[in-house]
Amino acid sequence: MRVTVCELTNDQAQLQVQWEALAEHVHAQRSELVLLPELPFYRWLATSRTVVPEEWARSVAAHDHWMARLAELGAATVVGTRAVLEDGERFNLGFVWDAGDGATGVHKKHYLPEEDGFWEASWYARGSGDFTPYTVQGTTIGFAICTEMWFLQHAREYAKQGVQLLACPRATPAGTVEKWVVGGRVAAVVSGAYCLSSNFSGQAGALGTWAGTGWIIEPEEGNVLGTTSPQAPFLTMDIDLAVADASKRTYPRYVSD
């Protein structure tokens, strides 16, 4: 399977140019699956503790607009998260899009930070805690949205459920890259799945600079197969899903609870 991870600007004025570059890359590389960052289509609202419902509504509208353009990427499957409003509640919703069925909401972010720059528990509601995998185009995907990656009991459960790709869309700042890559490697080993992550890059306002560093990590030993950078913001690689399937039968995945 041919997969693409990326780092994208969170500056809405620059997103159009980068989107066109991503689309060109995906077409040229014949990617089958593209992972986008967390809440990629509007400025990061959780830098402020003050919740402005009208701003969330604008984020929902922006995500609706860009979701209608996912076909421009030319990939069979696109994975990411989006801002939604359901029954008066705000959520960060993980989605899987394919050309046949459009976008399907799969998982609402459950573990929400509440600290400077990441006042997420203030901005949107906690999901139910349902970490059910989703299968699309014959590939079984599990979500671990940013902070959720650290709650490794779900990676363990994903291994039991045969997950082949662990999707980790992020919004993480510079200065924490090494910690996050280590976490991604552990999550890949525990889940026995390829761990894919995409993130923001560039200026992050009061947060300084976004970390970028999208990654593809293999499931057997947690080796990093590749990362993105400002000079190469898109990374496409061939991965063998049979390796993820086989890894479930090797240490430490086979060990009973």
PyRosetta script that sets phi, psi and omega in degrees:
from pyrosetta import init, pose_from_sequence

init()
pose = pose_from_sequence("MRVTVCELTNDQAQLQVQWEALAEHVHAQRSELVLLPELPFYRWLATSRTVVPEEWARSVAAHDHWMARLAELGAATVVGTRAVLEDGERFNLGFVWDAGDGATGVHKKHYLPEEDGFWEASWYARGSGDFTPYTVQGTTIGFAICTEMWFLQHAREYAKQGVQLLACPRATPAGTVEKWVVGGRVAAVVSGAYCLSSNFSGQAGALGTWAGTGWIIEPEEGNVLGTTSPQAPFLTMDIDLAVADASKRTYPRYVSD")
pose.set_psi(1, 141.0)
pose.set_omega(1, -177.4)
pose.set_phi(2, -105.0)
pose.set_psi(2, 117.2)
pose.set_omega(2, -173.3)
pose.set_phi(3, -121.9)
pose.set_psi(3, 151.5)
pose.set_omega(3, -180.0)
pose.set_phi(4, -127.8)
pose.set_psi(4, 131.1)
pose.set_omega(4, 168.4)
pose.set_phi(5, -115.7)
pose.set_psi(5, 164.3)
pose.set_omega(5, -173.2)
pose.set_phi(6, -153.5)
pose.set_psi(6, 168.4)
pose.set_omega(6, 163.1)
pose.set_phi(7, -125.3)
pose.set_psi(7, 130.8)
pose.set_omega(7, -175.1)
pose.set_phi(8, -124.9)
pose.set_psi(8, 150.2)
pose.set_omega(8, 175.6)
pose.set_phi(9, -66.1)
pose.set_psi(9, 148.7)
pose.set_omega(9, 171.2)
pose.set_phi(10, -100.0)
pose.set_psi(10, 8.4)
pose.set_omega(10, 176.9)
pose.set_phi(11, -88.9)
pose.set_psi(11, 111.5)
pose.set_omega(11, -174.3)
pose.set_phi(12, -62.1)
pose.set_psi(12, -27.9)
pose.set_omega(12, 179.7)
pose.set_phi(13, -69.4)
pose.set_psi(13, -26.9)
pose.set_omega(13, -177.8)
pose.set_phi(14, -98.7)
pose.set_psi(14, -10.3)
pose.set_omega(14, -171.9)
pose.set_phi(15, -63.1)
pose.set_psi(15, -38.1)
pose.set_omega(15, -177.6)
pose.set_phi(16, -57.4)
pose.set_psi(16, -44.7)
pose.set_omega(16, -179.3)
pose.set_phi(17, -64.1)
pose.set_psi(17, -44.2)
pose.set_omega(17, -178.7)
pose.set_phi(18, -69.3)
pose.set_psi(18, -34.4)
pose.set_omega(18, 178.2)
pose.set_phi(19, -61.4)
pose.set_psi(19, -44.4)
pose.set_omega(19, 178.8)
pose.set_phi(20, -62.2)
pose.set_psi(20, -38.5)
pose.set_omega(20, 178.1)
pose.set_phi(21, -67.5)
pose.set_psi(21, -39.9)
pose.set_omega(21, 177.6)
pose.set_phi(22, -63.5)
pose.set_psi(22, -44.8)
pose.set_omega(22, 179.7)
pose.set_phi(23, -60.0)
pose.set_psi(23, -42.8)
pose.set_omega(23, 178.5)
pose.set_phi(24, -61.5)
pose.set_psi(24, -42.9)
pose.set_omega(24, 179.6)
pose.set_phi(25, -62.9)
pose.set_psi(25, -48.3)
pose.set_omega(25, -176.7)
pose.set_phi(26, -61.4)
pose.set_psi(26, -42.4)
pose.set_omega(26, 177.9)
pose.set_phi(27, -63.7)
pose.set_psi(27, -45.8)
pose.set_omega(27, -177.4)
pose.set_phi(28, -64.7)
pose.set_psi(28, -37.5)
pose.set_omega(28, -177.4)
pose.set_phi(29, -86.7)
pose.set_psi(29, -7.6)
pose.set_omega(29, -178.9)
pose.set_phi(30, 56.5)
pose.set_psi(30, 46.2)
pose.set_omega(30, -179.6)
pose.set_phi(31, -66.0)
pose.set_psi(31, 143.6)
pose.set_omega(31, 177.5)
pose.set_phi(32, -99.5)
pose.set_psi(32, -23.8)
pose.set_omega(32, 178.5)
pose.set_phi(33, -144.1)
pose.set_psi(33, 135.1)
pose.set_omega(33, 177.4)
pose.set_phi(34, -122.7)
pose.set_psi(34, 131.4)
pose.set_omega(34, 174.5)
pose.set_phi(35, -105.0)
pose.set_psi(35, 128.3)
pose.set_omega(35, 177.8)
pose.set_phi(36, -100.4)
pose.set_psi(36, 163.2)
pose.set_omega(36, 176.2)
pose.set_phi(37, -67.2)
pose.set_psi(37, 177.7)
pose.set_omega(37, 177.3)
pose.set_phi(38, -73.0)
pose.set_psi(38, 131.1)
pose.set_omega(38, 178.7)
pose.set_phi(39, 43.3)
pose.set_psi(39, 61.6)
pose.set_omega(39, -166.7)
pose.set_phi(40, -78.5)
pose.set_psi(40, -13.8)
pose.set_omega(40, -165.3)
pose.set_phi(41, -106.8)
pose.set_psi(41, 15.9)
pose.set_omega(41, 174.3)
pose.set_phi(42, -154.3)
pose.set_psi(42, 159.6)
pose.set_omega(42, -177.9)
pose.set_phi(43, -61.7)
pose.set_psi(43, 149.8)
pose.set_omega(43, -176.7)
pose.set_phi(44, -69.5)
pose.set_psi(44, 109.4)
pose.set_omega(44, -173.3)
pose.set_phi(45, -80.1)
pose.set_psi(45, -24.1)
pose.set_omega(45, -171.8)
pose.set_phi(46, -75.4)
pose.set_psi(46, 5.6)
pose.set_omega(46, 173.0)
pose.set_phi(47, -67.8)
pose.set_psi(47, -24.6)
pose.set_omega(47, 178.9)
pose.set_phi(48, -105.5)
pose.set_psi(48, 140.4)
pose.set_omega(48, 177.2)
pose.set_phi(49, -79.3)
pose.set_psi(49, -17.8)
pose.set_omega(49, -179.5)
pose.set_phi(50, -81.7)
pose.set_psi(50, 116.2)
pose.set_omega(50, -177.7)
pose.set_phi(51, -85.4)
pose.set_psi(51, 127.1)
pose.set_omega(51, 177.0)
pose.set_phi(52, -116.5)
pose.set_psi(52, 101.2)
pose.set_omega(52, -176.3)
pose.set_phi(53, -53.8)
pose.set_psi(53, -33.9)
pose.set_omega(53, 179.3)
pose.set_phi(54, -64.3)
pose.set_psi(54, -32.5)
pose.set_omega(54, 177.3)
pose.set_phi(55, -68.6)
pose.set_psi(55, -40.1)
pose.set_omega(55, 176.8)
pose.set_phi(56, -62.7)
pose.set_psi(56, -40.3)
pose.set_omega(56, 177.9)
pose.set_phi(57, -60.8)
pose.set_psi(57, -38.1)
pose.set_omega(57, 177.3)
pose.set_phi(58, -68.0)
pose.set_psi(58, -35.6)
pose.set_omega(58, 176.4)
pose.set_phi(59, -64.8)
pose.set_psi(59, -42.3)
pose.set_omega(59, 177.3)
pose.set_phi(60, -59.3)
pose.set_psi(60, -45.7)
pose.set_omega(60, -179.0)
pose.set_phi(61, -63.3)
pose.set_psi(61, -41.2)
pose.set_omega(61, 179.3)
pose.set_phi(62, -65.0)
pose.set_psi(62, -41.8)
pose.set_omega(62, 177.9)
pose.set_phi(63, -66.1)
pose.set_psi(63, -38.7)
pose.set_omega(63, 175.9)
pose.set_phi(64, -58.9)
pose.set_psi(64, -43.6)
pose.set_omega(64, -179.2)
pose.set_phi(65, -60.8)
pose.set_psi(65, -48.8)
pose.set_omega(65, -176.1)
pose.set_phi(66, -75.2)
pose.set_psi(66, -29.8)
pose.set_omega(66, 176.7)
pose.set_phi(67, -60.1)
pose.set_psi(67, -34.1)
pose.set_omega(67, 178.6)
pose.set_phi(68, -68.7)
pose.set_psi(68, -10.1)
pose.set_omega(68, -178.4)
pose.set_phi(69, -106.3)
pose.set_psi(69, 5.0)
pose.set_omega(69, -175.8)
pose.set_phi(70, -60.9)
pose.set_psi(70, -29.5)
pose.set_omega(70, 178.7)
pose.set_phi(71, -61.2)
pose.set_psi(71, -22.2)
pose.set_omega(71, 179.3)
pose.set_phi(72, -62.3)
pose.set_psi(72, -22.5)
pose.set_omega(72, 180.0)
pose.set_phi(73, -72.8)
pose.set_psi(73, -20.9)
pose.set_omega(73, 176.2)
pose.set_phi(74, 72.2)
pose.set_psi(74, 10.2)
pose.set_omega(74, 179.2)
pose.set_phi(75, -91.8)
pose.set_psi(75, 154.8)
pose.set_omega(75, 178.5)
pose.set_phi(76, -67.9)
pose.set_psi(76, -33.1)
pose.set_omega(76, -175.0)
pose.set_phi(77, -139.4)
pose.set_psi(77, 137.5)
pose.set_omega(77, 173.3)
pose.set_phi(78, -126.8)
pose.set_psi(78, 135.1)
pose.set_omega(78, -176.5)
pose.set_phi(79, -125.1)
pose.set_psi(79, 139.7)
pose.set_omega(79, 178.2)
pose.set_phi(80, -177.1)
pose.set_psi(80, -161.7)
pose.set_omega(80, 173.9)
pose.set_phi(81, -131.4)
pose.set_psi(81, 158.2)
pose.set_omega(81, -177.7)
pose.set_phi(82, -143.1)
pose.set_psi(82, 155.5)
pose.set_omega(82, 174.0)
pose.set_phi(83, -80.9)
pose.set_psi(83, 132.2)
pose.set_omega(83, 177.3)
pose.set_phi(84, -136.5)
pose.set_psi(84, 161.2)
pose.set_omega(84, 174.7)
pose.set_phi(85, -126.9)
pose.set_psi(85, 116.6)
pose.set_omega(85, -177.9)
pose.set_phi(86, -127.8)
pose.set_psi(86, 118.9)
pose.set_omega(86, 179.4)
pose.set_phi(87, 52.5)
pose.set_psi(87, 40.0)
pose.set_omega(87, 176.9)
pose.set_phi(88, 82.4)
pose.set_psi(88, -1.3)
pose.set_omega(88, 179.6)
pose.set_phi(89, -108.1)
pose.set_psi(89, 144.3)
pose.set_omega(89, 179.0)
pose.set_phi(90, -93.4)
pose.set_psi(90, 137.5)
pose.set_omega(90, 178.6)
pose.set_phi(91, -139.4)
pose.set_psi(91, 154.6)
pose.set_omega(91, 169.6)
pose.set_phi(92, -102.5)
pose.set_psi(92, 104.8)
pose.set_omega(92, -168.5)
pose.set_phi(93, -106.4)
pose.set_psi(93, 121.1)
pose.set_omega(93, 172.5)
pose.set_phi(94, -74.3)
pose.set_psi(94, 134.0)
pose.set_omega(94, -177.6)
pose.set_phi(95, -129.5)
pose.set_psi(95, 156.6)
pose.set_omega(95, 169.9)
pose.set_phi(96, -125.4)
pose.set_psi(96, 126.8)
pose.set_omega(96, -179.9)
pose.set_phi(97, -114.0)
pose.set_psi(97, 137.1)
pose.set_omega(97, 167.0)
pose.set_phi(98, -139.6)
pose.set_psi(98, 162.1)
pose.set_omega(98, -171.6)
pose.set_phi(99, -63.9)
pose.set_psi(99, -28.9)
pose.set_omega(99, -177.8)
pose.set_phi(100, -78.5)
pose.set_psi(100, -45.3)
pose.set_omega(100, -172.8)
pose.set_phi(101, -106.8)
pose.set_psi(101, -5.5)
pose.set_omega(101, -175.6)
pose.set_phi(102, 72.7)
pose.set_psi(102, -151.5)
pose.set_omega(102, -175.4)
pose.set_phi(103, -90.7)
pose.set_psi(103, 132.4)
pose.set_omega(103, 175.6)
pose.set_phi(104, -119.0)
pose.set_psi(104, 124.6)
pose.set_omega(104, 174.4)
pose.set_phi(105, -72.1)
pose.set_psi(105, 127.1)
pose.set_omega(105, -171.4)
pose.set_phi(106, -114.0)
pose.set_psi(106, -40.1)
pose.set_omega(106, -170.5)
pose.set_phi(107, -155.8)
pose.set_psi(107, 127.8)
pose.set_omega(107, 175.8)
pose.set_phi(108, -93.5)
pose.set_psi(108, 131.1)
pose.set_omega(108, -176.6)
pose.set_phi(109, -55.9)
pose.set_psi(109, 130.2)
pose.set_omega(109, -172.4)
pose.set_phi(110, -105.5)
pose.set_psi(110, -39.9)
pose.set_omega(110, -177.3)
pose.set_phi(111, -97.2)
pose.set_psi(111, 112.2)
pose.set_omega(111, -169.4)
pose.set_phi(112, -117.6)
pose.set_psi(112, 119.1)
pose.set_omega(112, 174.7)
pose.set_phi(113, -64.5)
pose.set_psi(113, 161.0)
pose.set_omega(113, 175.9)
pose.set_phi(114, -150.2)
pose.set_psi(114, 82.7)
pose.set_omega(114, -177.5)
pose.set_phi(115, -158.5)
pose.set_psi(115, 174.8)
pose.set_omega(115, -177.0)
pose.set_phi(116, -51.0)
pose.set_psi(116, 125.4)
pose.set_omega(116, 178.1)
pose.set_phi(117, 86.3)
pose.set_psi(117, -15.4)
pose.set_omega(117, -175.8)
pose.set_phi(118, -139.8)
pose.set_psi(118, 59.4)
pose.set_omega(118, 180.0)
pose.set_phi(119, -83.7)
pose.set_psi(119, 57.0)
pose.set_omega(119, -172.0)
pose.set_phi(120, -73.4)
pose.set_psi(120, -36.7)
pose.set_omega(120, 179.3)
pose.set_phi(121, -65.4)
pose.set_psi(121, -24.0)
pose.set_omega(121, 175.3)
pose.set_phi(122, -77.7)
pose.set_psi(122, -37.2)
pose.set_omega(122, -171.1)
pose.set_phi(123, -81.5)
pose.set_psi(123, -32.7)
pose.set_omega(123, -178.9)
pose.set_phi(124, -148.6)
pose.set_psi(124, 159.7)
pose.set_omega(124, -173.8)
pose.set_phi(125, -76.9)
pose.set_psi(125, 157.6)
pose.set_omega(125, 177.9)
pose.set_phi(126, -79.2)
pose.set_psi(126, 135.1)
pose.set_omega(126, 174.9)
pose.set_phi(127, -68.2)
pose.set_psi(127, 171.6)
pose.set_omega(127, -173.6)
pose.set_phi(128, -70.0)
pose.set_psi(128, -16.8)
pose.set_omega(128, -175.5)
pose.set_phi(129, 92.5)
pose.set_psi(129, 16.8)
pose.set_omega(129, 177.4)
pose.set_phi(130, -83.5)
pose.set_psi(130, 114.1)
pose.set_omega(130, 179.7)
pose.set_phi(131, -111.5)
pose.set_psi(131, 47.8)
pose.set_omega(131, 179.8)
pose.set_phi(132, -76.8)
pose.set_psi(132, 130.6)
pose.set_omega(132, 177.9)
pose.set_phi(133, -65.7)
pose.set_psi(133, 164.3)
pose.set_omega(133, 178.8)
pose.set_phi(134, -132.4)
pose.set_psi(134, 134.2)
pose.set_omega(134, -179.8)
pose.set_phi(135, -107.9)
pose.set_psi(135, 126.9)
pose.set_omega(135, 178.6)
pose.set_phi(136, -139.1)
pose.set_psi(136, 136.7)
pose.set_omega(136, 179.9)
pose.set_phi(137, 50.7)
pose.set_psi(137, 34.9)
pose.set_omega(137, 178.0)
pose.set_phi(138, 78.4)
pose.set_psi(138, 7.3)
pose.set_omega(138, -178.8)
pose.set_phi(139, -114.6)
pose.set_psi(139, 131.1)
pose.set_omega(139, -179.0)
pose.set_phi(140, -97.4)
pose.set_psi(140, 123.1)
pose.set_omega(140, -171.9)
pose.set_phi(141, -118.9)
pose.set_psi(141, 137.5)
pose.set_omega(141, 171.6)
pose.set_phi(142, -118.0)
pose.set_psi(142, 142.9)
pose.set_omega(142, 179.0)
pose.set_phi(143, -96.6)
pose.set_psi(143, 139.4)
pose.set_omega(143, 167.7)
pose.set_phi(144, -141.2)
pose.set_psi(144, 88.0)
pose.set_omega(144, -171.9)
pose.set_phi(145, -77.5)
pose.set_psi(145, 107.9)
pose.set_omega(145, 175.0)
pose.set_phi(146, 49.6)
pose.set_psi(146, -108.3)
pose.set_omega(146, -176.0)
pose.set_phi(147, -52.8)
pose.set_psi(147, -29.9)
pose.set_omega(147, -177.9)
pose.set_phi(148, -62.0)
pose.set_psi(148, -21.8)
pose.set_omega(148, -179.9)
pose.set_phi(149, -59.3)
pose.set_psi(149, -28.7)
pose.set_omega(149, -176.0)
pose.set_phi(150, -78.4)
pose.set_psi(150, -12.1)
pose.set_omega(150, -179.4)
pose.set_phi(151, -94.3)
pose.set_psi(151, 82.3)
pose.set_omega(151, -164.9)
pose.set_phi(152, -73.1)
pose.set_psi(152, -9.6)
pose.set_omega(152, 175.2)
pose.set_phi(153, -61.9)
pose.set_psi(153, -29.2)
pose.set_omega(153, 178.5)
pose.set_phi(154, -75.2)
pose.set_psi(154, -34.4)
pose.set_omega(154, 174.0)
pose.set_phi(155, -61.2)
pose.set_psi(155, -40.1)
pose.set_omega(155, 178.0)
pose.set_phi(156, -62.5)
pose.set_psi(156, -44.5)
pose.set_omega(156, 179.0)
pose.set_phi(157, -66.4)
pose.set_psi(157, -37.0)
pose.set_omega(157, 176.7)
pose.set_phi(158, -60.6)
pose.set_psi(158, -38.0)
pose.set_omega(158, 178.2)
pose.set_phi(159, -59.5)
pose.set_psi(159, -42.7)
pose.set_omega(159, -179.6)
pose.set_phi(160, -66.3)
pose.set_psi(160, -25.6)
pose.set_omega(160, -177.6)
pose.set_phi(161, -94.8)
pose.set_psi(161, 6.7)
pose.set_omega(161, 173.6)
pose.set_phi(162, 76.8)
pose.set_psi(162, 24.8)
pose.set_omega(162, 179.3)
pose.set_phi(163, -64.3)
pose.set_psi(163, 135.7)
pose.set_omega(163, -179.5)
pose.set_phi(164, -103.7)
pose.set_psi(164, -30.5)
pose.set_omega(164, 176.9)
pose.set_phi(165, -124.2)
pose.set_psi(165, 131.2)
pose.set_omega(165, 173.7)
pose.set_phi(166, -106.2)
pose.set_psi(166, 110.8)
pose.set_omega(166, -175.9)
pose.set_phi(167, -92.2)
pose.set_psi(167, 120.4)
pose.set_omega(167, -177.2)
pose.set_phi(168, -123.6)
pose.set_psi(168, 73.5)
pose.set_omega(168, 172.8)
pose.set_phi(169, -65.8)
pose.set_psi(169, 135.9)
pose.set_omega(169, -173.2)
pose.set_phi(170, -128.2)
pose.set_psi(170, 162.5)
pose.set_omega(170, 165.5)
pose.set_phi(171, -140.3)
pose.set_psi(171, 84.1)
pose.set_omega(171, -174.0)
pose.set_phi(172, -125.1)
pose.set_psi(172, 142.7)
pose.set_omega(172, -175.9)
pose.set_phi(173, -86.7)
pose.set_psi(173, 165.7)
pose.set_omega(173, 174.6)
pose.set_phi(174, -62.1)
pose.set_psi(174, 155.1)
pose.set_omega(174, -180.0)
pose.set_phi(175, 99.0)
pose.set_psi(175, -12.9)
pose.set_omega(175, -179.1)
pose.set_phi(176, -122.6)
pose.set_psi(176, 12.6)
pose.set_omega(176, -172.1)
pose.set_phi(177, -59.3)
pose.set_psi(177, -48.5)
pose.set_omega(177, -175.2)
pose.set_phi(178, -59.1)
pose.set_psi(178, -42.8)
pose.set_omega(178, 179.1)
pose.set_phi(179, -60.4)
pose.set_psi(179, -43.7)
pose.set_omega(179, -177.2)
pose.set_phi(180, -68.9)
pose.set_psi(180, -39.2)
pose.set_omega(180, 178.5)
pose.set_phi(181, -64.7)
pose.set_psi(181, -41.1)
pose.set_omega(181, 176.2)
pose.set_phi(182, -59.4)
pose.set_psi(182, -44.5)
pose.set_omega(182, 178.4)
pose.set_phi(183, -61.5)
pose.set_psi(183, -39.9)
pose.set_omega(183, 177.9)
pose.set_phi(184, -64.2)
pose.set_psi(184, -36.8)
pose.set_omega(184, 178.9)
pose.set_phi(185, -66.7)
pose.set_psi(185, -42.7)
pose.set_omega(185, 178.9)
pose.set_phi(186, -65.3)
pose.set_psi(186, -42.7)
pose.set_omega(186, -179.9)
pose.set_phi(187, -60.9)
pose.set_psi(187, -38.2)
pose.set_omega(187, 177.7)
pose.set_phi(188, -63.9)
pose.set_psi(188, -44.6)
pose.set_omega(188, -179.3)
pose.set_phi(189, -65.4)
pose.set_psi(189, -45.7)
pose.set_omega(189, -176.6)
pose.set_phi(190, -66.2)
pose.set_psi(190, -40.5)
pose.set_omega(190, -178.1)
pose.set_phi(191, -82.4)
pose.set_psi(191, -19.5)
pose.set_omega(191, -173.2)
pose.set_phi(192, 63.4)
pose.set_psi(192, 30.5)
pose.set_omega(192, -177.9)
pose.set_phi(193, -127.7)
pose.set_psi(193, 153.3)
pose.set_omega(193, 171.0)
pose.set_phi(194, -64.4)
pose.set_psi(194, 126.5)
pose.set_omega(194, 178.3)
pose.set_phi(195, -96.3)
pose.set_psi(195, 119.8)
pose.set_omega(195, 179.0)
pose.set_phi(196, -114.8)
pose.set_psi(196, 136.8)
pose.set_omega(196, 178.5)
pose.set_phi(197, -142.1)
pose.set_psi(197, 139.6)
pose.set_omega(197, 172.3)
pose.set_phi(198, -127.1)
pose.set_psi(198, 154.1)
pose.set_omega(198, -170.8)
pose.set_phi(199, -149.3)
pose.set_psi(199, 169.9)
pose.set_omega(199, 172.3)
pose.set_phi(200, -78.5)
pose.set_psi(200, 157.6)
pose.set_omega(200, 172.0)
pose.set_phi(201, -136.8)
pose.set_psi(201, 167.5)
pose.set_omega(201, 179.3)
pose.set_phi(202, 89.7)
pose.set_psi(202, -164.8)
pose.set_omega(202, -175.6)
pose.set_phi(203, -69.0)
pose.set_psi(203, 143.1)
pose.set_omega(203, -176.6)
pose.set_phi(204, -126.5)
pose.set_psi(204, 27.5)
pose.set_omega(204, 177.9)
pose.set_phi(205, 61.1)
pose.set_psi(205, -127.1)
pose.set_omega(205, -177.8)
pose.set_phi(206, -64.4)
pose.set_psi(206, -19.3)
pose.set_omega(206, 179.6)
pose.set_phi(207, -81.7)
pose.set_psi(207, -8.9)
pose.set_omega(207, -178.7)
pose.set_phi(208, 93.4)
pose.set_psi(208, -102.6)
pose.set_omega(208, -177.8)
pose.set_phi(209, -131.4)
pose.set_psi(209, 139.3)
pose.set_omega(209, 173.5)
pose.set_phi(210, -71.0)
pose.set_psi(210, 153.4)
pose.set_omega(210, -172.0)
pose.set_phi(211, -80.6)
pose.set_psi(211, -20.8)
pose.set_omega(211, -172.4)
pose.set_phi(212, 59.9)
pose.set_psi(212, -135.9)
pose.set_omega(212, 174.5)
pose.set_phi(213, 58.1)
pose.set_psi(213, 60.2)
pose.set_omega(213, 164.1)
pose.set_phi(214, -67.5)
pose.set_psi(214, 154.6)
pose.set_omega(214, -176.5)
pose.set_phi(215, -144.2)
pose.set_psi(215, 158.9)
pose.set_omega(215, 168.5)
pose.set_phi(216, -127.7)
pose.set_psi(216, 121.1)
pose.set_omega(216, -175.2)
pose.set_phi(217, -125.2)
pose.set_psi(217, 133.2)
pose.set_omega(217, -176.8)
pose.set_phi(218, -82.6)
pose.set_psi(218, 159.4)
pose.set_omega(218, -168.8)
pose.set_phi(219, -87.7)
pose.set_psi(219, -20.8)
pose.set_omega(219, -172.5)
pose.set_phi(220, -75.1)
pose.set_psi(220, -53.0)
pose.set_omega(220, -177.2)
pose.set_phi(221, -116.6)
pose.set_psi(221, -0.9)
pose.set_omega(221, -179.0)
pose.set_phi(222, 73.8)
pose.set_psi(222, 28.2)
pose.set_omega(222, 178.8)
pose.set_phi(223, -76.9)
pose.set_psi(223, 138.7)
pose.set_omega(223, 177.3)
pose.set_phi(224, -79.8)
pose.set_psi(224, 116.3)
pose.set_omega(224, -178.9)
pose.set_phi(225, -81.8)
pose.set_psi(225, -25.6)
pose.set_omega(225, 178.9)
pose.set_phi(226, 178.3)
pose.set_psi(226, 157.0)
pose.set_omega(226, 177.2)
pose.set_phi(227, -135.9)
pose.set_psi(227, 156.9)
pose.set_omega(227, 173.6)
pose.set_phi(228, -85.6)
pose.set_psi(228, 169.2)
pose.set_omega(228, 178.1)
pose.set_phi(229, -153.8)
pose.set_psi(229, 168.4)
pose.set_omega(229, 175.8)
pose.set_phi(230, -58.6)
pose.set_psi(230, -31.5)
pose.set_omega(230, 179.9)
pose.set_phi(231, -79.6)
pose.set_psi(231, -26.0)
pose.set_omega(231, 179.2)
pose.set_phi(232, -137.0)
pose.set_psi(232, 78.8)
pose.set_omega(232, -171.5)
pose.set_phi(233, -75.6)
pose.set_psi(233, -7.7)
pose.set_omega(233, 179.9)
pose.set_phi(234, -123.8)
pose.set_psi(234, 134.6)
pose.set_omega(234, -179.5)
pose.set_phi(235, -129.9)
pose.set_psi(235, 123.9)
pose.set_omega(235, 177.4)
pose.set_phi(236, -122.0)
pose.set_psi(236, 133.5)
pose.set_omega(236, -180.0)
pose.set_phi(237, -143.4)
pose.set_psi(237, 155.1)
pose.set_omega(237, 170.3)
pose.set_phi(238, -87.2)
pose.set_psi(238, 131.7)
pose.set_omega(238, 175.2)
pose.set_phi(239, -124.9)
pose.set_psi(239, 154.0)
pose.set_omega(239, -177.5)
pose.set_phi(240, -108.5)
pose.set_psi(240, 106.5)
pose.set_omega(240, -177.6)
pose.set_phi(241, -63.5)
pose.set_psi(241, -23.2)
pose.set_omega(241, 176.7)
pose.set_phi(242, -63.9)
pose.set_psi(242, -28.1)
pose.set_omega(242, 176.7)
pose.set_phi(243, -65.7)
pose.set_psi(243, -41.6)
pose.set_omega(243, 177.0)
pose.set_phi(244, -63.7)
pose.set_psi(244, -41.3)
pose.set_omega(244, 178.9)
pose.set_phi(245, -62.3)
pose.set_psi(245, -45.7)
pose.set_omega(245, -177.8)
pose.set_phi(246, -67.7)
pose.set_psi(246, -32.6)
pose.set_omega(246, -176.6)
pose.set_phi(247, -63.9)
pose.set_psi(247, -23.8)
pose.set_omega(247, 179.9)
pose.set_phi(248, -63.2)
pose.set_psi(248, -21.2)
pose.set_omega(248, -177.8)
pose.set_phi(249, -95.1)
pose.set_psi(249, 3.5)
pose.set_omega(249, -178.3)
pose.set_phi(250, -116.6)
pose.set_psi(250, 168.8)
pose.set_omega(250, -178.1)
pose.set_phi(251, -65.3)
pose.set_psi(251, 138.7)
pose.set_omega(251, 0.5)
pose.set_phi(252, -95.8)
pose.set_psi(252, 8.7)
pose.set_omega(252, -171.6)
pose.set_phi(253, -66.0)
pose.set_psi(253, -33.5)
pose.set_omega(253, -174.4)
pose.set_phi(254, -75.8)
pose.set_psi(254, -16.8)
pose.set_omega(254, -174.7)
pose.set_phi(255, -66.0)
pose.set_psi(255, 129.2)
pose.set_omega(255, -178.0)
pose.set_phi(256, -71.6)
pose.set_psi(256, 149.6)
pose.set_omega(256, 176.3)
pose.set_phi(257, -67.4)
pose.dump_pdb("model.pdb")
